Amino acid sequence: MNQTTNARPKIAIIGAGFGGLWAARKLAAADVDVTLIDRNNYHVFLPLLYQVAAAEIEPEQIAYPVRSILRQHPNVNFMMAEVTGVDFADKTVQTSVNDVQYDCLIMAMGSRQHFFNVPGAAAHAIALKTVNDATAIRHKILSYFELAVNEPDAAKRRALLTFAIVGGGPAGVEFAGALRELINRPMQRDYPRLDFADVRVILIEATDEILNAYTDKQSDYALGRMHDMGVEVMLNTRVDEVFADGVQLSDGTWLPTHTVVWTAGVEGETLPAGWEVETKGLGQVDVLPTLQTTTNDDVFAIGDMAYVEAGGRPIPMVAQKAMQEGEHAAVNVLHLVNGTAPTPFVYKDLGMMATIGRNSAIASFGRFHLTGFIAWLMWLVIHIVNLIGFRNRLVVLINWAWDYFFFERVARLILTKEGTRQ
Ligand SMILES: Cc1cc2nc3c(=O)[nH]c(=O)nc-3n(C[C@H](O)[C@H](O)[C@H](O)COP(=O)(O)OP(=O)(O)OC[C@H]3O[C@@H](n4cnc5c(N)ncnc54)[C@H](O)[C@@H]3O)c2cc1C
């Protein structure tokens, strides 16, 4: 590898999500200088984002400042900046702040919400993808309850209190359950003058089952739990168009609502300007088994933005994929720096789990498929352990316990400047 200077090799990493952060940590003890770039100054634990949207926990409890995480690693520099392009010939990352020179580049920019070109979706639906999205959703829900309680027109009141969630995957199901739990107890107690028959949480799924990555038995269990909790699940139903005041469904139904939360799909993040590269799967960058890109040996792509297969099938966009690839790309970067050959990435499938509500979850580990309370306990422990920061773990645990025993949600202030979309 030709280094740009005689100094230590310069490694640039774009994205401080699960992929980029894990790569940076792996390189922390190495004889290289790392620049980690992200548009935000924090790392987000996305698996609990839906709880922010459902007013269960505060954003600060799932987001952690990158500089604090990297405090112990003097060879890793953090830059808060928007990456606008990459000059691969000049080995330079162009950002909204400064250009960053590199000898090796790891791209870990994640994914963005995919609206499948459904008319009106990008304009009127809110994605559940960032902290801003989650706080905007929370703001909308809480504000609409306040508007509804003083709305004399019954049809307008019902539209304010109808919450549509598009996509029956883990994010949609988890959010629908958490929202129904917010409504069923804390909101019912606080709004005694509202008729809660007017409040609807509707989960819209285009296929004939929810959580279709799980077994049929687990999907049926989740569907049953959704019904028990009061979530209306519409299967085999597509959203044809989203408007500011409602949703047009494929079966001809017009659903009056001002809140459409879009969890139906994701695609690879927009690539930096100046990069003509083949994409596969869900708009992801095609990479070699070593995670190097097919166009540039010194550029790696990992996490949600990279298309990688295991056992002949694409690995889903999950945190484990990003973390494992981040560490592997870091090791391969060191191979390049030391003049040795990079090695192929081997994915270790650690299983998957989703929570449906109080006391119920589903989990699959290889041939073992669990449903119910034990799966829920495992979900709790795994998510608490994986949160970054002892204080966050403690505060989230206290919030969960408070909610579990007293049916009370703490994060219910309506802060008008929150979120990007009002
Ligand atoms: C609501 C939700 C729930 C989820 N639940 C689970 C779950 O329960 N279990 C699970 O395993 N996975 C879950 N996932 C998926 C998991 O979070 C992702 O697979 C994982 O975050 C991918 O890691 P990544 O590093 O590729 O991308 P990300 O973690 O998304 O990080 C990408 C980073 O790149 C930054 N970035 C992007 N573009 C630019 C740019 N141009 N300039 C500067 N910075 C940029 C972003 O700010 C971000 O910090 C969930 C995802 C969501 C959205």
Ligand as a Chemical Component Dictionary entry (heavy atoms), coordinates in Angstrom:
data_LIG
# 
_chem_comp.id                   LIG 
_chem_comp.type                 NON-POLYMER 
_chem_comp.pdbx_formal_charge   0 
_chem_comp.three_letter_code    LIG 
# 
loop_
_chem_comp_atom.comp_id 
_chem_comp_atom.atom_id 
_chem_comp_atom.alt_atom_id 
_chem_comp_atom.type_symbol 
_chem_comp_atom.charge 
_chem_comp_atom.model_Cartn_x 
_chem_comp_atom.model_Cartn_y 
_chem_comp_atom.model_Cartn_z 
_chem_comp_atom.pdbx_ordinal 
LIG C1  C1  C 0 -35.830 1.457  14.400 1  
LIG C2  C2  C 0 -34.759 0.421  14.183 2  
LIG C3  C3  C 0 -34.733 -0.709 14.986 3  
LIG C4  C4  C 0 -33.744 -1.673 14.803 4  
LIG N1  N1  N 0 -33.741 -2.758 15.619 5  
LIG C5  C5  C 0 -32.754 -3.667 15.496 6  
LIG C6  C6  C 0 -32.672 -4.766 16.396 7  
LIG O1  O1  O 0 -33.514 -4.928 17.286 8  
LIG N2  N2  N 0 -31.633 -5.648 16.244 9  
LIG C7  C7  C 0 -30.692 -5.476 15.255 10 
LIG O2  O2  O 0 -29.758 -6.289 15.177 11 
LIG N3  N3  N 0 -30.766 -4.462 14.400 12 
LIG C8  C8  C 0 -31.750 -3.541 14.490 13 
LIG N4  N4  N 0 -31.821 -2.496 13.628 14 
LIG C9  C9  C 0 -30.847 -2.434 12.514 15 
LIG C10 C10 C 0 -29.489 -1.923 12.991 16 
LIG O3  O3  O 0 -29.660 -0.794 13.797 17 
LIG C11 C11 C 0 -28.629 -1.603 11.777 18 
LIG O4  O4  O 0 -28.470 -2.802 11.042 19 
LIG C12 C12 C 0 -27.278 -1.056 12.189 20 
LIG O5  O5  O 0 -27.443 0.166  12.861 21 
LIG C13 C13 C 0 -26.385 -0.869 10.976 22 
LIG O6  O6  O 0 -25.178 -0.311 11.397 23 
LIG P1  P1  P 0 -24.368 0.650  10.408 24 
LIG O7  O7  O 0 -23.112 1.019  11.113 25 
LIG O8  O8  O 0 -24.264 0.016  9.074  26 
LIG O9  O9  O 0 -25.306 1.912  10.216 27 
LIG P2  P2  P 0 -25.849 2.936  11.315 28 
LIG O10 O10 O 0 -25.836 2.349  12.661 29 
LIG O11 O11 O 0 -27.124 3.448  10.770 30 
LIG O12 O12 O 0 -24.762 4.105  11.275 31 
LIG C14 C14 C 0 -24.540 4.882  10.127 32 
LIG C15 C15 C 0 -23.897 6.184  10.571 33 
LIG O13 O13 O 0 -23.431 6.885  9.426  34 
LIG C16 C16 C 0 -23.712 8.263  9.582  35 
LIG N5  N5  N 0 -23.776 8.851  8.228  36 
LIG C17 C17 C 0 -24.518 8.407  7.176  37 
LIG N6  N6  N 0 -24.299 9.182  6.109  38 
LIG C18 C18 C 0 -23.416 10.141 6.493  39 
LIG C19 C19 C 0 -22.809 11.249 5.821  40 
LIG N7  N7  N 0 -23.048 11.538 4.528  41 
LIG N8  N8  N 0 -21.945 12.036 6.513  42 
LIG C20 C20 C 0 -21.683 11.767 7.826  43 
LIG N9  N9  N 0 -22.229 10.730 8.512  44 
LIG C21 C21 C 0 -23.076 9.933  7.838  45 
LIG C22 C22 C 0 -25.046 8.282  10.322 46 
LIG O14 O14 O 0 -25.230 9.508  11.011 47 
LIG C23 C23 C 0 -24.886 7.092  11.280 48 
LIG O15 O15 O 0 -24.363 7.475  12.528 49 
LIG C24 C24 C 0 -32.776 -1.497 13.776 50 
LIG C25 C25 C 0 -32.804 -0.362 12.983 51 
LIG C26 C26 C 0 -33.776 0.597  13.177 52 
LIG C27 C27 C 0 -33.788 1.831  12.324 53 
# 
loop_
_chem_comp_bond.comp_id 
_chem_comp_bond.atom_id_1 
_chem_comp_bond.atom_id_2 
_chem_comp_bond.value_order 
_chem_comp_bond.pdbx_ordinal 
LIG C1  C2  SING 1  
LIG C2  C3  SING 2  
LIG C2  C26 DOUB 3  
LIG C3  C4  DOUB 4  
LIG C4  N1  SING 5  
LIG C4  C24 SING 6  
LIG N1  C5  DOUB 7  
LIG C5  C6  SING 8  
LIG C5  C8  SING 9  
LIG C6  O1  DOUB 10 
LIG C6  N2  SING 11 
LIG N2  C7  SING 12 
LIG C7  O2  DOUB 13 
LIG C7  N3  SING 14 
LIG N3  C8  DOUB 15 
LIG C8  N4  SING 16 
LIG N4  C9  SING 17 
LIG N4  C24 SING 18 
LIG C9  C10 SING 19 
LIG C10 O3  SING 20 
LIG C10 C11 SING 21 
LIG C11 O4  SING 22 
LIG C11 C12 SING 23 
LIG C12 O5  SING 24 
LIG C12 C13 SING 25 
LIG C13 O6  SING 26 
LIG O6  P1  SING 27 
LIG P1  O7  DOUB 28 
LIG P1  O8  SING 29 
LIG P1  O9  SING 30 
LIG O9  P2  SING 31 
LIG P2  O10 DOUB 32 
LIG P2  O11 SING 33 
LIG P2  O12 SING 34 
LIG O12 C14 SING 35 
LIG C14 C15 SING 36 
LIG C15 O13 SING 37 
LIG C15 C23 SING 38 
LIG O13 C16 SING 39 
LIG C16 N5  SING 40 
LIG C16 C22 SING 41 
LIG N5  C17 SING 42 
LIG N5  C21 SING 43 
LIG C17 N6  DOUB 44 
LIG N6  C18 SING 45 
LIG C18 C19 SING 46 
LIG C18 C21 DOUB 47 
LIG C19 N7  SING 48 
LIG C19 N8  DOUB 49 
LIG N8  C20 SING 50 
LIG C20 N9  DOUB 51 
LIG N9  C21 SING 52 
LIG C22 O14 SING 53 
LIG C22 C23 SING 54 
LIG C23 O15 SING 55 
LIG C24 C25 DOUB 56 
LIG C25 C26 SING 57 
LIG C26 C27 SING 58 
# 
